[in-house]
Structures are given as structure tokens and as C-alpha cells.
């Protein structure tokens, strides 16, 4: 209902825009906030795109999420971070995350595919200058690698903070895209003798390998043995 | 030696350019052709960046490699493929592939990282119009999903070929970037009580799931049971 206090709370979905409505396979698109968050949170790296001298650049980078904001960090000398600091009001970026879940082998070459979940974020990257927001962002970046880890490590000191640039990208123009399910062969191909089906990809963790110089008595923390 | 016929053969490394020499961590960069090929071939999707209306777009997509050429395909209606067909002489793109190999947990938040291998390709995407090159490219795309699979599926028919656009990007301006090895903590942090080390990521395949409508007697092919 218009005018109620509820109207300021984020809705359950991102509003679609010209850039986030796909030209094809629109049935695979989703704007669901929870789904977008889950896809983002499961990824270790994103691919950050920006324009330099008129041509596109796509770089893999770590990121963190705090609510509806993504943070990317790096050396103050790195290109996208320096360019963000120099851009006014900010640097147009596209940040994309993809999980490959299964190989989809069809009887026809044409219908080969993969099952995947991706999120594409369009937005403007802004330099984070507020020291408190910068600390929150850096904690989120570490906790994105392993949940709870920021509390079990030495926080950044002044020198490290000064050497680190952080940029923020708000989750506003966002879409997810997914392919799930089985093989979509043409009816006339079903009798062909080629094997068809899914090859699911398995992801997991191998046994953690402690640094040789660990302080005596340092044990593997629970948040790692539970992985 | 200049002037010999050998000089036309590709060298073992891509020549570095302004765009492929990183502004930092230059020791992590490599231009080795074999290494670049191996990183590309191990990836199921790449992230393709291009510029649309002045802003960056990054989309995940399947790809294939034939020697020093990458191929990306899609519906003739998809944006980057349509834009390539309309661009003269072609569409500037950046194609990036990343593997995450391990989480690197340091005693200090600052030195948290990941071990990764990435390849960044800068180039111009050209529409593939030659029918023979298009077929070769489509085979490479299927064989990139599972080696040898193109021979064990129905090839694209005329209608499917007409509905599929293929673009080519030559491997010329290319770099790999890698982080390997252990934790790089500051000497004064080594006695801290925080666990530090690597958490290697494990990747593999689950048991293939056959399509319910497989023709009677269709067995799982060797190239899948060997995965």
C-alpha cells in the first residue's frame, strides 16, 4: 500500500530494467533478492568489468556483501580501484558471478548446454572513504572467504588500511539467470543411439594444510573442520 | 633468427602489451602459451566483457578453442553476438577465465587471499560467416564440454546452424595470472594464535544421470565413465 512505512523496505525482488531483462531465455531470469544473495554468497570470486580507454576489461577479484552492498578491495595502485577513486561520480561497472552445476549432454550437438546459476550486477562503483565503512567492508571480504574468519585474525592496521582501496557497488540493477533440469532434445532425436543426460559437478574442500610455522598448540578451528 | 621460416611459427609466449602487464603483482603474470591454453581448456565458462551504450557488460558463456582462436556461440538474437555482427570491423571484447584452487587463510586479515589461475584475453570479436569454420567452431564448443563428444552427437542441421551465431577471438593479447604457494604473513604476526594455512578446493564429477528417455541399450560412453 502506498504511503505506509512498509513501502520503504526493500521488496522481495529487484525491479527489472532494460539492462537486466535478457533478450532471450527470459524464462531463465530471476530478480528474487534471496536467490541473488545466495548465488553471490556461494562464489569466491566475481568478474568485474569496466571500460578503460573505450575498451572493456574483465578482472577476477574477491568480494564481500553487506546487505544490499557489494565491496571489492585491492591495492590502491590497482587499475579499477584507482580509476574509481579518480572517476566523478564513480566508475560504471558490471559485476558477474557464475556457478556451473552440471554438464548437459544432449543427443544433438545443438542442445548441449550446462546447468548454471549466475548473477549480473550493473552499477556505479564508488570509492569507500569512511574509515568505519572500510573496516566493515574488509571484515565482509574476509568473512566471504570463510564465515566467521574476520573475528579470528589480526585486523588491518593503519598502514594496511592506507594501502587498501575499497569500492562499493549497490545492489539495485541486478538479475539472476539459471538453467536447471534435464536435456531438451527434439522429439525426432529421442531414438538416436547417443547417450544423453546430466553430468553433475561436485565441489568440496580437501583437508586444510596448516602453515609450517603455526604457533605451538594452534588447532584447526571449528569453522574449518566443519567445511 | 630473422628471415628463417621458423619466424612465422608462434613463439612459446604471447608478447606482453600495455594492457597485459599488470600494474601490481607482476611476478604473478605469465605469457606462456601452454599455460594459457591449459587454463582456458580446464574452464567450462568464460566471462565475456563488452561495451554497450558506453557501459560495461560481463556475461558468462561457453566457449571453445581451436589452436590460437577462441569461439563463442549463441542465439543470433543474443546481444554480444548481434552487436558483433553489426560492428565494423568487430566488437572489442575482454574474455576472462578463472579457477579458484585454494583459500589462503593468513594470521592477518590483510594477507587473506586465494590461490587462483586466470587468463585475460583482450581482442576483437569477429562474426564467423564461413560455414566450414562455423562447423569447426561448434564441434570445438561441444568438445570443450566433454572431449570427443562432438563425434557422438547429431551434428547441427541447416536450421540450427542458421539460428546460431559464432564469433571468433584470436589469442594475441593474452596473459595469465596465478597465485600459488602458502601464506605470506608478516614476520611479527607469526606467533599469533590464529590458525593459518591453505584450504584446497576439490573439484570433480558426480555420477552421470541418464535422460529417462534414452533409447533402449544406450550405455554410458567411455569418455564419461572415465571422468
Contacts between the chains, C-beta under 8 A, distances in Angstrom:
chain1	res1	chain2	res2	distance
A	19	B	55	8.0
A	19	B	57	7.7
A	23	B	77	5.6
A	23	B	78	6.1
A	23	B	79	5.6
A	23	B	82	7.9
A	24	B	75	5.1
A	24	B	77	5.2
A	24	B	78	5.8
A	44	B	100	4.7
A	44	B	103	7.3
A	44	B	114	6.0
A	45	B	98	5.7
A	45	B	100	5.9
A	45	B	114	7.1
A	45	B	116	7.0
A	47	B	47	3.9
A	47	B	49	7.7
A	47	B	58	5.4
A	47	B	96	5.8
A	47	B	98	7.1
A	48	B	58	7.6
A	49	B	47	7.7
A	49	B	49	4.2
A	49	B	56	3.9
A	49	B	57	6.8
A	49	B	58	3.7
A	49	B	94	7.3
A	50	B	56	5.3
A	51	B	51	5.4
A	51	B	54	7.2
A	51	B	55	7.1
A	51	B	56	5.2
A	54	B	51	7.2
A	54	B	92	7.5
A	55	B	19	8.0
A	55	B	51	7.1
A	55	B	92	4.5
A	55	B	94	7.2
A	55	B	122	7.1
A	56	B	49	3.8
A	56	B	50	5.4
A	56	B	51	5.2
A	56	B	56	5.5
A	56	B	57	7.9
A	56	B	58	8.0
A	56	B	92	6.4
A	56	B	93	6.3
A	56	B	94	4.5
A	57	B	19	7.7
A	57	B	49	6.8
A	57	B	56	7.9
A	57	B	94	5.3
A	57	B	120	7.9
A	57	B	122	7.9
A	58	B	47	5.3
A	58	B	48	7.7
A	58	B	49	3.7
A	58	B	56	8.0
A	58	B	58	5.5
A	58	B	94	4.5
A	58	B	95	7.3
A	58	B	96	4.2
A	58	B	120	6.9
A	59	B	96	6.8
A	59	B	120	7.0
A	60	B	96	6.4
A	60	B	98	3.9
A	60	B	116	6.8
A	60	B	118	5.0
A	62	B	113	7.8
A	62	B	114	6.7
A	75	B	24	5.1
A	77	B	23	5.6
A	77	B	24	5.2
A	78	B	23	6.1
A	78	B	24	5.8
A	79	B	23	5.6
A	82	B	23	7.9
A	92	B	54	7.5
A	92	B	55	4.5
A	92	B	56	6.3
A	93	B	56	6.2
A	94	B	49	7.4
A	94	B	55	7.2
A	94	B	56	4.5
A	94	B	57	5.3
A	94	B	58	4.5
A	95	B	58	7.3
A	96	B	47	5.8
A	96	B	58	4.2
A	96	B	59	6.9
A	96	B	60	6.4
A	98	B	45	5.7
A	98	B	47	7.1
A	98	B	60	3.9
A	100	B	44	4.7
A	100	B	45	6.0
A	103	B	44	7.4
A	103	B	145	5.4
A	103	B	146	6.4
A	105	B	145	7.3
A	105	B	146	6.6
A	105	B	149	6.6
A	105	B	153	7.6
A	105	B	224	7.8
A	106	B	153	6.9
A	107	B	153	6.2
A	107	B	154	5.9
A	108	B	153	6.1
A	108	B	154	4.4
A	108	B	156	7.5
A	108	B	160	7.5
A	109	B	138	6.2
A	109	B	139	7.5
A	109	B	142	5.0
A	109	B	150	6.1
A	109	B	153	4.7
A	109	B	154	6.4
A	109	B	155	5.6
A	109	B	156	5.5
A	110	B	154	8.0
A	110	B	156	5.0
A	110	B	157	7.9
A	110	B	160	4.3
A	110	B	164	7.3
A	112	B	141	7.6
A	112	B	142	5.2
A	112	B	145	5.8
A	112	B	149	7.4
A	112	B	153	7.0
A	113	B	62	7.9
A	114	B	44	6.0
A	114	B	45	7.1
A	114	B	62	6.7
A	114	B	145	7.1
A	116	B	45	7.0
A	116	B	60	6.8
A	118	B	60	5.0
A	120	B	57	7.9
A	120	B	58	6.9
A	120	B	59	7.0
A	122	B	55	7.1
A	122	B	57	7.9
A	138	B	109	6.2
A	139	B	109	7.5
A	141	B	112	7.6
A	142	B	109	5.0
A	142	B	112	5.2
A	145	B	103	5.4
A	145	B	105	7.3
A	145	B	112	5.8
A	145	B	114	7.1
A	146	B	103	6.5
A	146	B	105	6.6
A	146	B	199	7.4
A	149	B	105	6.6
A	149	B	112	7.4
A	150	B	109	6.1
A	152	B	194	5.5
A	152	B	195	7.5
A	153	B	105	7.5
A	153	B	106	6.9
A	153	B	107	6.2
A	153	B	108	6.1
A	153	B	109	4.7
A	153	B	112	7.0
A	153	B	194	5.3
A	154	B	107	5.9
A	154	B	108	4.4
A	154	B	109	6.5
A	154	B	110	8.0
A	154	B	189	6.0
A	154	B	192	5.9
A	154	B	194	7.0
A	155	B	109	5.6
A	156	B	108	7.5
A	156	B	109	5.5
A	156	B	110	5.1
A	157	B	110	7.9
A	160	B	108	7.5
A	160	B	110	4.3
A	164	B	110	7.3
A	182	B	209	8.0
A	182	B	211	6.0
A	182	B	212	7.8
A	183	B	211	4.8
A	185	B	211	7.6
A	189	B	154	6.0
A	190	B	213	5.3
A	190	B	215	7.3
A	191	B	215	5.3
A	192	B	154	6.0
A	192	B	215	6.7
A	193	B	215	5.6
A	193	B	217	7.9
A	193	B	218	6.0
A	194	B	152	5.5
A	194	B	153	5.3
A	194	B	154	7.0
A	194	B	218	7.4
A	195	B	152	7.5
A	195	B	210	6.7
A	195	B	214	6.8
A	195	B	218	5.3
A	195	B	219	6.9
A	195	B	220	5.9
A	195	B	221	5.3
A	195	B	224	7.0
A	196	B	210	7.2
A	196	B	211	4.4
A	196	B	214	6.4
A	197	B	208	5.6
A	197	B	209	5.2
A	197	B	210	4.2
A	197	B	211	4.7
A	197	B	214	7.4
A	198	B	208	6.8
A	198	B	209	4.7
A	199	B	146	7.4
A	199	B	205	5.7
A	199	B	206	7.6
A	199	B	208	4.8
A	199	B	209	7.9
A	199	B	224	6.5
A	199	B	227	6.8
A	200	B	205	7.1
A	200	B	206	4.0
A	200	B	207	7.8
A	200	B	208	7.9
A	200	B	209	7.0
A	201	B	203	7.1
A	201	B	204	7.5
A	201	B	205	6.3
A	201	B	206	7.3
A	202	B	202	7.7
A	202	B	203	7.2
A	202	B	204	4.6
A	202	B	205	6.2
A	202	B	206	4.8
A	203	B	201	7.0
A	203	B	202	7.2
A	203	B	203	6.2
A	204	B	201	7.5
A	204	B	202	4.5
A	204	B	204	7.9
A	205	B	199	5.7
A	205	B	200	7.1
A	205	B	201	6.3
A	205	B	202	6.1
A	206	B	199	7.6
A	206	B	200	4.0
A	206	B	201	7.3
A	206	B	202	4.8
A	207	B	200	7.8
A	208	B	197	5.6
A	208	B	198	6.8
A	208	B	199	4.8
A	208	B	200	7.9
A	209	B	182	8.0
A	209	B	197	5.2
A	209	B	198	4.7
A	209	B	199	7.9
A	209	B	200	7.0
A	210	B	195	6.7
A	210	B	196	7.2
A	210	B	197	4.1
A	211	B	182	6.0
A	211	B	183	4.8
A	211	B	185	7.6
A	211	B	196	4.4
A	211	B	197	4.7
A	212	B	182	7.8
A	213	B	190	5.3
A	214	B	195	6.8
A	214	B	196	6.4
A	214	B	197	7.4
A	215	B	190	7.3
A	215	B	191	5.3
A	215	B	192	6.6
A	215	B	193	5.7
A	217	B	193	7.9
A	218	B	193	5.9
A	218	B	194	7.3
A	218	B	195	5.4
A	219	B	195	7.0
A	220	B	195	5.9
A	221	B	195	5.3
A	224	B	105	7.8
A	224	B	195	7.0
A	224	B	199	6.5
A	227	B	199	6.8
